[in-house]
Amino acid sequence: MTSVQIKDEIQKVLDQVPETALSDILDFVKKLQINSPDQIKLEHDLEKTISEDAGLLHRLAQ
């Protein structure tokens, strides 16, 4: 898929996103511009781990 096709698909999805979520998406995209690819991957992996292991982390915190 070319970058133009990807941008077109993103635009189609954005047209369907509730207006209340658009500012969060904008903040996320701006963050992608600033952070390095390694930092983005690290944050994504951390968020994934936290969401998958939320119960375990909660029990460990007690």
Secondary structure as a PSIPRED ss2 file (coil, helix, strand):
# PSIPRED VFORMAT (PSIPRED V4.0)

   1 M C   1.000  0.000  0.000
   2 T C   1.000  0.000  0.000
   3 S H   0.000  1.000  0.000
   4 V H   0.000  1.000  0.000
   5 Q H   0.000  1.000  0.000
   6 I H   0.000  1.000  0.000
   7 K H   0.000  1.000  0.000
   8 D H   0.000  1.000  0.000
   9 E H   0.000  1.000  0.000
  10 I H   0.000  1.000  0.000
  11 Q H   0.000  1.000  0.000
  12 K H   0.000  1.000  0.000
  13 V H   0.000  1.000  0.000
  14 L H   0.000  1.000  0.000
  15 D C   1.000  0.000  0.000
  16 Q C   1.000  0.000  0.000
  17 V C   1.000  0.000  0.000
  18 P C   1.000  0.000  0.000
  19 E H   0.000  1.000  0.000
  20 T H   0.000  1.000  0.000
  21 A H   0.000  1.000  0.000
  22 L H   0.000  1.000  0.000
  23 S H   0.000  1.000  0.000
  24 D H   0.000  1.000  0.000
  25 I H   0.000  1.000  0.000
  26 L H   0.000  1.000  0.000
  27 D H   0.000  1.000  0.000
  28 F H   0.000  1.000  0.000
  29 V H   0.000  1.000  0.000
  30 K H   0.000  1.000  0.000
  31 K H   0.000  1.000  0.000
  32 L H   0.000  1.000  0.000
  33 Q H   0.000  1.000  0.000
  34 I H   0.000  1.000  0.000
  35 N C   1.000  0.000  0.000
  36 S C   1.000  0.000  0.000
  37 P H   0.000  1.000  0.000
  38 D H   0.000  1.000  0.000
  39 Q H   0.000  1.000  0.000
  40 I H   0.000  1.000  0.000
  41 K H   0.000  1.000  0.000
  42 L H   0.000  1.000  0.000
  43 E H   0.000  1.000  0.000
  44 H H   0.000  1.000  0.000
  45 D H   0.000  1.000  0.000
  46 L H   0.000  1.000  0.000
  47 E H   0.000  1.000  0.000
  48 K H   0.000  1.000  0.000
  49 T H   0.000  1.000  0.000
  50 I H   0.000  1.000  0.000
  51 S H   0.000  1.000  0.000
  52 E H   0.000  1.000  0.000
  53 D C   1.000  0.000  0.000
  54 A H   0.000  1.000  0.000
  55 G H   0.000  1.000  0.000
  56 L H   0.000  1.000  0.000
  57 L H   0.000  1.000  0.000
  58 H H   0.000  1.000  0.000
  59 R H   0.000  1.000  0.000
  60 L H   0.000  1.000  0.000
  61 A H   0.000  1.000  0.000
  62 Q C   1.000  0.000  0.000
